[in-house]
Amino acid sequence: MPFIPDFNPDLLKLVGISETMLPSIISTLHDYLLNYKDCFNHIKQFEHFCIYFKGLMSYLDRKSIEPIALHFGGPALVQPLQLFMTR
């Protein structure tokens, strides 16, 4: 699953990250997340982990499970992501 974050563009400007730097940063974050892949028994668990991480890195005002799930996967992802986070 490729890691494509939904960064806040204003934040990127604030910290001095240009559009040309994003591919390298995204690649580094993707590699970082792959370090945790073996911690999960099923690929879906790893995907939920990646989605939650992307949500924390996103521009969303609320970083709780429901807004993250709705933004990255729609209503069908809310319950699976809630279950993932509680287990």
PyMOL Python script that loads the backbone (N, CA, C, O; Angstrom):
from pymol import cmd

cmd.read_pdbstr("""\
ATOM      1  N   MET A   1       0.846  -1.172   0.000  1.00  0.00           N
ATOM      2  CA  MET A   1       0.000   0.000   0.000  1.00  0.00           C
ATOM      3  C   MET A   1       0.895   1.240   0.000  1.00  0.00           C
ATOM      4  O   MET A   1       1.651   1.443   0.950  1.00  0.00           O
ATOM      5  N   PRO A   2       0.832   2.051  -1.012  1.00  0.00           N
ATOM      6  CA  PRO A   2       1.696   3.239  -1.043  1.00  0.00           C
ATOM      7  C   PRO A   2       1.261   4.259  -0.005  1.00  0.00           C
ATOM      8  O   PRO A   2       0.073   4.433   0.265  1.00  0.00           O
ATOM      9  N   PHE A   3       2.225   4.910   0.555  1.00  0.00           N
ATOM     10  CA  PHE A   3       1.955   5.941   1.547  1.00  0.00           C
ATOM     11  C   PHE A   3       1.876   7.284   0.836  1.00  0.00           C
ATOM     12  O   PHE A   3       2.892   7.830   0.407  1.00  0.00           O
ATOM     13  N   ILE A   4       0.660   7.812   0.715  1.00  0.00           N
ATOM     14  CA  ILE A   4       0.466   9.120   0.094  1.00  0.00           C
ATOM     15  C   ILE A   4      -0.258   9.986   1.117  1.00  0.00           C
ATOM     16  O   ILE A   4      -1.482   9.927   1.228  1.00  0.00           O
ATOM     17  N   PRO A   5       0.491  10.785   1.859  1.00  0.00           N
ATOM     18  CA  PRO A   5      -0.144  11.599   2.888  1.00  0.00           C
ATOM     19  C   PRO A   5      -0.935  12.749   2.300  1.00  0.00           C
ATOM     20  O   PRO A   5      -0.791  13.107   1.131  1.00  0.00           O
ATOM     21  N   ASP A   6      -1.757  13.300   3.131  1.00  0.00           N
ATOM     22  CA  ASP A   6      -2.612  14.418   2.755  1.00  0.00           C
ATOM     23  C   ASP A   6      -2.160  15.616   3.597  1.00  0.00           C
ATOM     24  O   ASP A   6      -2.917  16.150   4.408  1.00  0.00           O
ATOM     25  N   PHE A   7      -0.903  16.020   3.378  1.00  0.00           N
ATOM     26  CA  PHE A   7      -0.308  17.073   4.185  1.00  0.00           C
ATOM     27  C   PHE A   7      -1.030  18.394   4.019  1.00  0.00           C
ATOM     28  O   PHE A   7      -1.580  18.694   2.959  1.00  0.00           O
ATOM     29  N   ASN A   8      -1.019  19.164   5.069  1.00  0.00           N
ATOM     30  CA  ASN A   8      -1.535  20.522   5.031  1.00  0.00           C
ATOM     31  C   ASN A   8      -0.538  21.373   4.237  1.00  0.00           C
ATOM     32  O   ASN A   8       0.596  21.549   4.682  1.00  0.00           O
ATOM     33  N   PRO A   9      -0.934  21.908   3.067  1.00  0.00           N
ATOM     34  CA  PRO A   9       0.010  22.676   2.254  1.00  0.00           C
ATOM     35  C   PRO A   9       0.534  23.923   2.969  1.00  0.00           C
ATOM     36  O   PRO A   9       1.674  24.328   2.739  1.00  0.00           O
ATOM     37  N   ASP A  10      -0.278  24.534   3.827  1.00  0.00           N
ATOM     38  CA  ASP A  10       0.191  25.701   4.579  1.00  0.00           C
ATOM     39  C   ASP A  10       1.301  25.314   5.553  1.00  0.00           C
ATOM     40  O   ASP A  10       2.258  26.063   5.751  1.00  0.00           O
ATOM     41  N   LEU A  11       1.160  24.136   6.157  1.00  0.00           N
ATOM     42  CA  LEU A  11       2.173  23.659   7.084  1.00  0.00           C
ATOM     43  C   LEU A  11       3.478  23.375   6.345  1.00  0.00           C
ATOM     44  O   LEU A  11       4.562  23.670   6.849  1.00  0.00           O
ATOM     45  N   LEU A  12       3.368  22.805   5.156  1.00  0.00           N
ATOM     46  CA  LEU A  12       4.576  22.531   4.368  1.00  0.00           C
ATOM     47  C   LEU A  12       5.344  23.819   4.090  1.00  0.00           C
ATOM     48  O   LEU A  12       6.568  23.862   4.217  1.00  0.00           O
ATOM     49  N   LYS A  13       4.624  24.853   3.713  1.00  0.00           N
ATOM     50  CA  LYS A  13       5.268  26.149   3.460  1.00  0.00           C
ATOM     51  C   LYS A  13       5.892  26.698   4.741  1.00  0.00           C
ATOM     52  O   LYS A  13       6.992  27.249   4.721  1.00  0.00           O
ATOM     53  N   LEU A  14       5.179  26.542   5.848  1.00  0.00           N
ATOM     54  CA  LEU A  14       5.638  27.071   7.127  1.00  0.00           C
ATOM     55  C   LEU A  14       6.973  26.448   7.550  1.00  0.00           C
ATOM     56  O   LEU A  14       7.845  27.139   8.077  1.00  0.00           O
ATOM     57  N   VAL A  15       7.126  25.147   7.316  1.00  0.00           N
ATOM     58  CA  VAL A  15       8.361  24.465   7.727  1.00  0.00           C
ATOM     59  C   VAL A  15       9.399  24.413   6.609  1.00  0.00           C
ATOM     60  O   VAL A  15      10.475  23.842   6.785  1.00  0.00           O
ATOM     61  N   GLY A  16       9.078  25.005   5.467  1.00  0.00           N
ATOM     62  CA  GLY A  16      10.057  25.117   4.386  1.00  0.00           C
ATOM     63  C   GLY A  16      10.211  23.881   3.523  1.00  0.00           C
ATOM     64  O   GLY A  16      11.291  23.628   2.990  1.00  0.00           O
ATOM     65  N   ILE A  17       9.141  23.105   3.376  1.00  0.00           N
ATOM     66  CA  ILE A  17       9.186  21.924   2.519  1.00  0.00           C
ATOM     67  C   ILE A  17       8.578  22.282   1.167  1.00  0.00           C
ATOM     68  O   ILE A  17       7.429  22.716   1.084  1.00  0.00           O
ATOM     69  N   SER A  18       9.360  22.097   0.117  1.00  0.00           N
ATOM     70  CA  SER A  18       8.884  22.422  -1.226  1.00  0.00           C
ATOM     71  C   SER A  18       8.261  21.197  -1.882  1.00  0.00           C
ATOM     72  O   SER A  18       8.421  20.072  -1.409  1.00  0.00           O
ATOM     73  N   GLU A  19       7.556  21.435  -2.968  1.00  0.00           N
ATOM     74  CA  GLU A  19       6.925  20.347  -3.736  1.00  0.00           C
ATOM     75  C   GLU A  19       7.972  19.340  -4.214  1.00  0.00           C
ATOM     76  O   GLU A  19       7.689  18.144  -4.285  1.00  0.00           O
ATOM     77  N   THR A  20       9.155  19.800  -4.536  1.00  0.00           N
ATOM     78  CA  THR A  20      10.198  18.893  -5.045  1.00  0.00           C
ATOM     79  C   THR A  20      10.740  17.982  -3.949  1.00  0.00           C
ATOM     80  O   THR A  20      11.293  16.924  -4.251  1.00  0.00           O
ATOM     81  N   MET A  21      10.595  18.368  -2.692  1.00  0.00           N
ATOM     82  CA  MET A  21      11.071  17.553  -1.578  1.00  0.00           C
ATOM     83  C   MET A  21      10.077  16.469  -1.189  1.00  0.00           C
ATOM     84  O   MET A  21      10.458  15.484  -0.557  1.00  0.00           O
ATOM     85  N   LEU A  22       8.809  16.632  -1.554  1.00  0.00           N
ATOM     86  CA  LEU A  22       7.760  15.703  -1.117  1.00  0.00           C
ATOM     87  C   LEU A  22       8.009  14.245  -1.506  1.00  0.00           C
ATOM     88  O   LEU A  22       7.840  13.371  -0.657  1.00  0.00           O
ATOM     89  N   PRO A  23       8.404  13.938  -2.751  1.00  0.00           N
ATOM     90  CA  PRO A  23       8.621  12.521  -3.071  1.00  0.00           C
ATOM     91  C   PRO A  23       9.632  11.835  -2.150  1.00  0.00           C
ATOM     92  O   PRO A  23       9.442  10.684  -1.757  1.00  0.00           O
ATOM     93  N   SER A  24      10.690  12.537  -1.815  1.00  0.00           N
ATOM     94  CA  SER A  24      11.694  11.963  -0.919  1.00  0.00           C
ATOM     95  C   SER A  24      11.135  11.758   0.484  1.00  0.00           C
ATOM     96  O   SER A  24      11.384  10.732   1.116  1.00  0.00           O
ATOM     97  N   ILE A  25      10.383  12.734   0.962  1.00  0.00           N
ATOM     98  CA  ILE A  25       9.784  12.632   2.291  1.00  0.00           C
ATOM     99  C   ILE A  25       8.759  11.499   2.331  1.00  0.00           C
ATOM    100  O   ILE A  25       8.724  10.721   3.285  1.00  0.00           O
ATOM    101  N   ILE A  26       7.935  11.411   1.302  1.00  0.00           N
ATOM    102  CA  ILE A  26       6.930  10.350   1.232  1.00  0.00           C
ATOM    103  C   ILE A  26       7.596   8.984   1.188  1.00  0.00           C
ATOM    104  O   ILE A  26       7.147   8.054   1.858  1.00  0.00           O
ATOM    105  N   SER A  27       8.655   8.854   0.414  1.00  0.00           N
ATOM    106  CA  SER A  27       9.387   7.589   0.326  1.00  0.00           C
ATOM    107  C   SER A  27       9.975   7.210   1.688  1.00  0.00           C
ATOM    108  O   SER A  27       9.913   6.051   2.096  1.00  0.00           O
ATOM    109  N   THR A  28      10.534   8.175   2.371  1.00  0.00           N
ATOM    110  CA  THR A  28      11.112   7.926   3.696  1.00  0.00           C
ATOM    111  C   THR A  28      10.040   7.495   4.688  1.00  0.00           C
ATOM    112  O   THR A  28      10.254   6.560   5.460  1.00  0.00           O
ATOM    113  N   LEU A  29       8.901   8.157   4.679  1.00  0.00           N
ATOM    114  CA  LEU A  29       7.803   7.778   5.577  1.00  0.00           C
ATOM    115  C   LEU A  29       7.265   6.393   5.243  1.00  0.00           C
ATOM    116  O   LEU A  29       6.954   5.609   6.140  1.00  0.00           O
ATOM    117  N   HIS A  30       7.157   6.093   3.958  1.00  0.00           N
ATOM    118  CA  HIS A  30       6.694   4.767   3.540  1.00  0.00           C
ATOM    119  C   HIS A  30       7.660   3.688   4.044  1.00  0.00           C
ATOM    120  O   HIS A  30       7.231   2.667   4.582  1.00  0.00           O
ATOM    121  N   ASP A  31       8.946   3.917   3.869  1.00  0.00           N
ATOM    122  CA  ASP A  31       9.942   2.959   4.353  1.00  0.00           C
ATOM    123  C   ASP A  31       9.868   2.802   5.868  1.00  0.00           C
ATOM    124  O   ASP A  31      10.019   1.701   6.399  1.00  0.00           O
ATOM    125  N   TYR A  32       9.635   3.909   6.551  1.00  0.00           N
ATOM    126  CA  TYR A  32       9.506   3.870   8.010  1.00  0.00           C
ATOM    127  C   TYR A  32       8.321   2.989   8.422  1.00  0.00           C
ATOM    128  O   TYR A  32       8.447   2.153   9.317  1.00  0.00           O
ATOM    129  N   LEU A  33       7.179   3.178   7.771  1.00  0.00           N
ATOM    130  CA  LEU A  33       5.993   2.382   8.103  1.00  0.00           C
ATOM    131  C   LEU A  33       6.206   0.905   7.811  1.00  0.00           C
ATOM    132  O   LEU A  33       5.699   0.052   8.540  1.00  0.00           O
ATOM    133  N   LEU A  34       6.949   0.592   6.759  1.00  0.00           N
ATOM    134  CA  LEU A  34       7.211  -0.812   6.421  1.00  0.00           C
ATOM    135  C   LEU A  34       7.971  -1.545   7.528  1.00  0.00           C
ATOM    136  O   LEU A  34       7.882  -2.768   7.635  1.00  0.00           O
ATOM    137  N   ASN A  35       8.712  -0.811   8.344  1.00  0.00           N
ATOM    138  CA  ASN A  35       9.409  -1.427   9.476  1.00  0.00           C
ATOM    139  C   ASN A  35       8.442  -2.106  10.438  1.00  0.00           C
ATOM    140  O   ASN A  35       8.833  -3.014  11.173  1.00  0.00           O
ATOM    141  N   TYR A  36       7.190  -1.676  10.438  1.00  0.00           N
ATOM    142  CA  TYR A  36       6.195  -2.204  11.370  1.00  0.00           C
ATOM    143  C   TYR A  36       5.287  -3.277  10.763  1.00  0.00           C
ATOM    144  O   TYR A  36       4.419  -3.816  11.448  1.00  0.00           O
ATOM    145  N   LYS A  37       5.483  -3.578   9.510  1.00  0.00           N
ATOM    146  CA  LYS A  37       4.590  -4.514   8.814  1.00  0.00           C
ATOM    147  C   LYS A  37       4.531  -5.885   9.497  1.00  0.00           C
ATOM    148  O   LYS A  37       3.462  -6.488   9.590  1.00  0.00           O
ATOM    149  N   ASP A  38       5.667  -6.368   9.969  1.00  0.00           N
ATOM    150  CA  ASP A  38       5.704  -7.690  10.597  1.00  0.00           C
ATOM    151  C   ASP A  38       5.045  -7.722  11.977  1.00  0.00           C
ATOM    152  O   ASP A  38       4.896  -8.792  12.566  1.00  0.00           O
ATOM    153  N   CYS A  39       4.659  -6.578  12.486  1.00  0.00           N
ATOM    154  CA  CYS A  39       3.980  -6.522  13.788  1.00  0.00           C
ATOM    155  C   CYS A  39       2.512  -6.925  13.685  1.00  0.00           C
ATOM    156  O   CYS A  39       1.844  -7.122  14.700  1.00  0.00           O
ATOM    157  N   PHE A  40       2.018  -7.044  12.466  1.00  0.00           N
ATOM    158  CA  PHE A  40       0.602  -7.314  12.251  1.00  0.00           C
ATOM    159  C   PHE A  40       0.407  -8.698  11.650  1.00  0.00           C
ATOM    160  O   PHE A  40       1.216  -9.164  10.848  1.00  0.00           O
ATOM    161  N   ASN A  41      -0.687  -9.348  12.054  1.00  0.00           N
ATOM    162  CA  ASN A  41      -0.976 -10.694  11.564  1.00  0.00           C
ATOM    163  C   ASN A  41      -1.607 -10.699  10.177  1.00  0.00           C
ATOM    164  O   ASN A  41      -1.460 -11.667   9.430  1.00  0.00           O
ATOM    165  N   HIS A  42      -2.301  -9.633   9.834  1.00  0.00           N
ATOM    166  CA  HIS A  42      -3.009  -9.564   8.563  1.00  0.00           C
ATOM    167  C   HIS A  42      -2.682  -8.247   7.864  1.00  0.00           C
ATOM    168  O   HIS A  42      -2.424  -7.232   8.512  1.00  0.00           O
ATOM    169  N   ILE A  43      -2.698  -8.280   6.555  1.00  0.00           N
ATOM    170  CA  ILE A  43      -2.382  -7.092   5.768  1.00  0.00           C
ATOM    171  C   ILE A  43      -3.377  -5.959   6.049  1.00  0.00           C
ATOM    172  O   ILE A  43      -3.002  -4.787   6.011  1.00  0.00           O
ATOM    173  N   LYS A  44      -4.630  -6.297   6.327  1.00  0.00           N
ATOM    174  CA  LYS A  44      -5.637  -5.268   6.620  1.00  0.00           C
ATOM    175  C   LYS A  44      -5.262  -4.485   7.877  1.00  0.00           C
ATOM    176  O   LYS A  44      -5.499  -3.279   7.946  1.00  0.00           O
ATOM    177  N   GLN A  45      -4.684  -5.155   8.863  1.00  0.00           N
ATOM    178  CA  GLN A  45      -4.253  -4.463  10.075  1.00  0.00           C
ATOM    179  C   GLN A  45      -3.165  -3.450   9.739  1.00  0.00           C
ATOM    180  O   GLN A  45      -3.183  -2.322  10.232  1.00  0.00           O
ATOM    181  N   PHE A  46      -2.230  -3.853   8.908  1.00  0.00           N
ATOM    182  CA  PHE A  46      -1.168  -2.940   8.494  1.00  0.00           C
ATOM    183  C   PHE A  46      -1.749  -1.767   7.707  1.00  0.00           C
ATOM    184  O   PHE A  46      -1.310  -0.629   7.879  1.00  0.00           O
ATOM    185  N   GLU A  47      -2.723  -2.033   6.851  1.00  0.00           N
ATOM    186  CA  GLU A  47      -3.365  -0.962   6.091  1.00  0.00           C
ATOM    187  C   GLU A  47      -4.076   0.018   7.013  1.00  0.00           C
ATOM    188  O   GLU A  47      -4.027   1.228   6.790  1.00  0.00           O
ATOM    189  N   HIS A  48      -4.734  -0.491   8.043  1.00  0.00           N
ATOM    190  CA  HIS A  48      -5.398   0.384   9.009  1.00  0.00           C
ATOM    191  C   HIS A  48      -4.364   1.229   9.764  1.00  0.00           C
ATOM    192  O   HIS A  48      -4.584   2.413  10.020  1.00  0.00           O
ATOM    193  N   PHE A  49      -3.261   0.619  10.108  1.00  0.00           N
ATOM    194  CA  PHE A  49      -2.164   1.343  10.751  1.00  0.00           C
ATOM    195  C   PHE A  49      -1.694   2.494   9.862  1.00  0.00           C
ATOM    196  O   PHE A  49      -1.511   3.613  10.341  1.00  0.00           O
ATOM    197  N   CYS A  50      -1.499   2.225   8.578  1.00  0.00           N
ATOM    198  CA  CYS A  50      -1.049   3.253   7.631  1.00  0.00           C
ATOM    199  C   CYS A  50      -2.089   4.368   7.481  1.00  0.00           C
ATOM    200  O   CYS A  50      -1.737   5.545   7.415  1.00  0.00           O
ATOM    201  N   ILE A  51      -3.351   3.997   7.428  1.00  0.00           N
ATOM    202  CA  ILE A  51      -4.419   4.994   7.302  1.00  0.00           C
ATOM    203  C   ILE A  51      -4.450   5.886   8.540  1.00  0.00           C
ATOM    204  O   ILE A  51      -4.575   7.105   8.423  1.00  0.00           O
ATOM    205  N   TYR A  52      -4.338   5.295   9.711  1.00  0.00           N
ATOM    206  CA  TYR A  52      -4.350   6.094  10.933  1.00  0.00           C
ATOM    207  C   TYR A  52      -3.148   7.045  10.964  1.00  0.00           C
ATOM    208  O   TYR A  52      -3.282   8.211  11.333  1.00  0.00           O
ATOM    209  N   PHE A  53      -1.996   6.545  10.582  1.00  0.00           N
ATOM    210  CA  PHE A  53      -0.793   7.380  10.529  1.00  0.00           C
ATOM    211  C   PHE A  53      -0.982   8.530   9.546  1.00  0.00           C
ATOM    212  O   PHE A  53      -0.639   9.673   9.848  1.00  0.00           O
ATOM    213  N   LYS A  54      -1.529   8.225   8.368  1.00  0.00           N
ATOM    214  CA  LYS A  54      -1.792   9.283   7.385  1.00  0.00           C
ATOM    215  C   LYS A  54      -2.746  10.318   7.955  1.00  0.00           C
ATOM    216  O   LYS A  54      -2.583  11.516   7.722  1.00  0.00           O
ATOM    217  N   GLY A  55      -3.734   9.860   8.698  1.00  0.00           N
ATOM    218  CA  GLY A  55      -4.686  10.780   9.304  1.00  0.00           C
ATOM    219  C   GLY A  55      -4.027  11.710  10.294  1.00  0.00           C
ATOM    220  O   GLY A  55      -4.361  12.893  10.364  1.00  0.00           O
ATOM    221  N   LEU A  56      -3.087  11.176  11.066  1.00  0.00           N
ATOM    222  CA  LEU A  56      -2.375  12.019  12.019  1.00  0.00           C
ATOM    223  C   LEU A  56      -1.498  13.046  11.320  1.00  0.00           C
ATOM    224  O   LEU A  56      -1.258  14.127  11.858  1.00  0.00           O
ATOM    225  N   MET A  57      -1.019  12.719  10.128  1.00  0.00           N
ATOM    226  CA  MET A  57      -0.154  13.623   9.360  1.00  0.00           C
ATOM    227  C   MET A  57      -0.949  14.547   8.445  1.00  0.00           C
ATOM    228  O   MET A  57      -0.366  15.402   7.779  1.00  0.00           O
ATOM    229  N   SER A  58      -2.256  14.390   8.403  1.00  0.00           N
ATOM    230  CA  SER A  58      -3.092  15.130   7.460  1.00  0.00           C
ATOM    231  C   SER A  58      -3.462  16.509   7.978  1.00  0.00           C
ATOM    232  O   SER A  58      -3.097  16.897   9.088  1.00  0.00           O
ATOM    233  N   TYR A  59      -4.183  17.228   7.161  1.00  0.00           N
ATOM    234  CA  TYR A  59      -4.641  18.569   7.515  1.00  0.00           C
ATOM    235  C   TYR A  59      -5.973  18.550   8.267  1.00  0.00           C
ATOM    236  O   TYR A  59      -6.508  19.614   8.581  1.00  0.00           O
ATOM    237  N   LEU A  60      -6.516  17.382   8.561  1.00  0.00           N
ATOM    238  CA  LEU A  60      -7.804  17.294   9.246  1.00  0.00           C
ATOM    239  C   LEU A  60      -7.766  18.033  10.582  1.00  0.00           C
ATOM    240  O   LEU A  60      -6.777  17.962  11.312  1.00  0.00           O
ATOM    241  N   ASP A  61      -8.840  18.735  10.891  1.00  0.00           N
ATOM    242  CA  ASP A  61      -8.914  19.460  12.160  1.00  0.00           C
ATOM    243  C   ASP A  61      -9.007  18.504  13.339  1.00  0.00           C
ATOM    244  O   ASP A  61      -8.384  18.719  14.378  1.00  0.00           O
ATOM    245  N   ARG A  62      -9.795  17.440  13.167  1.00  0.00           N
ATOM    246  CA  ARG A  62      -9.970  16.448  14.230  1.00  0.00           C
ATOM    247  C   ARG A  62      -9.178  15.206  13.871  1.00  0.00           C
ATOM    248  O   ARG A  62      -9.364  14.635  12.796  1.00  0.00           O
ATOM    249  N   LYS A  63      -8.302  14.787  14.759  1.00  0.00           N
ATOM    250  CA  LYS A  63      -7.431  13.632  14.498  1.00  0.00           C
ATOM    251  C   LYS A  63      -7.946  12.361  15.174  1.00  0.00           C
ATOM    252  O   LYS A  63      -7.165  11.458  15.473  1.00  0.00           O
ATOM    253  N   SER A  64      -9.240  12.289  15.413  1.00  0.00           N
ATOM    254  CA  SER A  64      -9.799  11.082  16.016  1.00  0.00           C
ATOM    255  C   SER A  64     -10.124  10.070  14.915  1.00  0.00           C
ATOM    256  O   SER A  64     -10.042  10.372  13.725  1.00  0.00           O
ATOM    257  N   ILE A  65     -10.488   8.885  15.339  1.00  0.00           N
ATOM    258  CA  ILE A  65     -10.656   7.770  14.409  1.00  0.00           C
ATOM    259  C   ILE A  65     -11.731   8.035  13.351  1.00  0.00           C
ATOM    260  O   ILE A  65     -11.502   7.806  12.164  1.00  0.00           O
ATOM    261  N   GLU A  66     -12.885   8.510  13.772  1.00  0.00           N
ATOM    262  CA  GLU A  66     -13.988   8.675  12.822  1.00  0.00           C
ATOM    263  C   GLU A  66     -13.669   9.661  11.695  1.00  0.00           C
ATOM    264  O   GLU A  66     -13.872   9.317  10.530  1.00  0.00           O
ATOM    265  N   PRO A  67     -13.184  10.860  11.983  1.00  0.00           N
ATOM    266  CA  PRO A  67     -12.866  11.768  10.876  1.00  0.00           C
ATOM    267  C   PRO A  67     -11.775  11.222   9.948  1.00  0.00           C
ATOM    268  O   PRO A  67     -11.829  11.422   8.734  1.00  0.00           O
ATOM    269  N   ILE A  68     -10.795  10.536  10.523  1.00  0.00           N
ATOM    270  CA  ILE A  68      -9.737   9.945   9.703  1.00  0.00           C
ATOM    271  C   ILE A  68     -10.332   8.881   8.790  1.00  0.00           C
ATOM    272  O   ILE A  68     -10.062   8.867   7.589  1.00  0.00           O
ATOM    273  N   ALA A  69     -11.139   7.994   9.356  1.00  0.00           N
ATOM    274  CA  ALA A  69     -11.757   6.925   8.559  1.00  0.00           C
ATOM    275  C   ALA A  69     -12.640   7.492   7.462  1.00  0.00           C
ATOM    276  O   ALA A  69     -12.584   7.037   6.319  1.00  0.00           O
ATOM    277  N   LEU A  70     -13.450   8.474   7.799  1.00  0.00           N
ATOM    278  CA  LEU A  70     -14.349   9.058   6.804  1.00  0.00           C
ATOM    279  C   LEU A  70     -13.567   9.726   5.674  1.00  0.00           C
ATOM    280  O   LEU A  70     -13.943   9.623   4.506  1.00  0.00           O
ATOM    281  N   HIS A  71     -12.493  10.402   6.022  1.00  0.00           N
ATOM    282  CA  HIS A  71     -11.706  11.110   5.004  1.00  0.00           C
ATOM    283  C   HIS A  71     -10.977  10.150   4.065  1.00  0.00           C
ATOM    284  O   HIS A  71     -10.952  10.366   2.853  1.00  0.00           O
ATOM    285  N   PHE A  72     -10.384   9.093   4.618  1.00  0.00           N
ATOM    286  CA  PHE A  72      -9.542   8.210   3.813  1.00  0.00           C
ATOM    287  C   PHE A  72     -10.249   6.973   3.278  1.00  0.00           C
ATOM    288  O   PHE A  72      -9.704   6.293   2.409  1.00  0.00           O
ATOM    289  N   GLY A  73     -11.445   6.660   3.771  1.00  0.00           N
ATOM    290  CA  GLY A  73     -12.088   5.449   3.293  1.00  0.00           C
ATOM    291  C   GLY A  73     -13.598   5.485   3.250  1.00  0.00           C
ATOM    292  O   GLY A  73     -14.227   4.557   2.740  1.00  0.00           O
ATOM    293  N   GLY A  74     -14.186   6.537   3.774  1.00  0.00           N
ATOM    294  CA  GLY A  74     -15.632   6.628   3.766  1.00  0.00           C
ATOM    295  C   GLY A  74     -16.258   5.913   4.949  1.00  0.00           C
ATOM    296  O   GLY A  74     -15.555   5.366   5.798  1.00  0.00           O
ATOM    297  N   PRO A  75     -17.594   5.919   5.002  1.00  0.00           N
ATOM    298  CA  PRO A  75     -18.312   5.341   6.146  1.00  0.00           C
ATOM    299  C   PRO A  75     -17.997   3.863   6.403  1.00  0.00           C
ATOM    300  O   PRO A  75     -18.044   3.409   7.546  1.00  0.00           O
ATOM    301  N   ALA A  76     -17.682   3.129   5.364  1.00  0.00           N
ATOM    302  CA  ALA A  76     -17.413   1.699   5.533  1.00  0.00           C
ATOM    303  C   ALA A  76     -16.120   1.431   6.307  1.00  0.00           C
ATOM    304  O   ALA A  76     -15.910   0.316   6.785  1.00  0.00           O
ATOM    305  N   LEU A  77     -15.266   2.420   6.433  1.00  0.00           N
ATOM    306  CA  LEU A  77     -13.997   2.228   7.141  1.00  0.00           C
ATOM    307  C   LEU A  77     -14.079   2.589   8.621  1.00  0.00           C
ATOM    308  O   LEU A  77     -13.169   2.251   9.378  1.00  0.00           O
ATOM    309  N   VAL A  78     -15.134   3.259   9.050  1.00  0.00           N
ATOM    310  CA  VAL A  78     -15.210   3.735  10.436  1.00  0.00           C
ATOM    311  C   VAL A  78     -15.140   2.576  11.421  1.00  0.00           C
ATOM    312  O   VAL A  78     -14.276   2.572  12.298  1.00  0.00           O
ATOM    313  N   GLN A  79     -16.011   1.613  11.301  1.00  0.00           N
ATOM    314  CA  GLN A  79     -16.017   0.509  12.265  1.00  0.00           C
ATOM    315  C   GLN A  79     -14.737  -0.331  12.210  1.00  0.00           C
ATOM    316  O   GLN A  79     -14.186  -0.642  13.267  1.00  0.00           O
ATOM    317  N   PRO A  80     -14.234  -0.716  11.019  1.00  0.00           N
ATOM    318  CA  PRO A  80     -12.984  -1.476  11.009  1.00  0.00           C
ATOM    319  C   PRO A  80     -11.812  -0.726  11.653  1.00  0.00           C
ATOM    320  O   PRO A  80     -10.991  -1.333  12.341  1.00  0.00           O
ATOM    321  N   LEU A  81     -11.733   0.581  11.433  1.00  0.00           N
ATOM    322  CA  LEU A  81     -10.645   1.344  12.022  1.00  0.00           C
ATOM    323  C   LEU A  81     -10.833   1.470  13.538  1.00  0.00           C
ATOM    324  O   LEU A  81      -9.856   1.445  14.287  1.00  0.00           O
ATOM    325  N   GLN A  82     -12.085   1.606  13.992  1.00  0.00           N
ATOM    326  CA  GLN A  82     -12.355   1.634  15.422  1.00  0.00           C
ATOM    327  C   GLN A  82     -11.943   0.307  16.074  1.00  0.00           C
ATOM    328  O   GLN A  82     -11.315   0.294  17.132  1.00  0.00           O
ATOM    329  N   LEU A  83     -12.303  -0.796  15.433  1.00  0.00           N
ATOM    330  CA  LEU A  83     -11.938  -2.109  15.966  1.00  0.00           C
ATOM    331  C   LEU A  83     -10.429  -2.291  15.987  1.00  0.00           C
ATOM    332  O   LEU A  83      -9.879  -2.833  16.946  1.00  0.00           O
ATOM    333  N   PHE A  84      -9.758  -1.842  14.937  1.00  0.00           N
ATOM    334  CA  PHE A  84      -8.307  -1.948  14.892  1.00  0.00           C
ATOM    335  C   PHE A  84      -7.675  -1.187  16.056  1.00  0.00           C
ATOM    336  O   PHE A  84      -6.766  -1.691  16.716  1.00  0.00           O
ATOM    337  N   MET A  85      -8.158   0.015  16.300  1.00  0.00           N
ATOM    338  CA  MET A  85      -7.564   0.850  17.336  1.00  0.00           C
ATOM    339  C   MET A  85      -7.872   0.343  18.744  1.00  0.00           C
ATOM    340  O   MET A  85      -7.093   0.586  19.665  1.00  0.00           O
ATOM    341  N   THR A  86      -8.973  -0.346  18.923  1.00  0.00           N
ATOM    342  CA  THR A  86      -9.302  -0.855  20.264  1.00  0.00           C
ATOM    343  C   THR A  86      -8.647  -2.205  20.560  1.00  0.00           C
ATOM    344  O   THR A  86      -8.578  -2.623  21.716  1.00  0.00           O
ATOM    345  N   ARG A  87      -8.180  -2.868  19.543  1.00  0.00           N
ATOM    346  CA  ARG A  87      -7.536  -4.164  19.758  1.00  0.00           C
ATOM    347  C   ARG A  87      -6.067  -3.983  19.757  1.00  0.00           C
ATOM    348  O   ARG A  87      -5.326  -4.952  19.923  1.00  0.00           O
TER     349      ARG A  87
END
""", "prot")
cmd.dss("prot")
cmd.show_as("cartoon", "prot")
cmd.util.cbc("prot")
cmd.orient("prot")
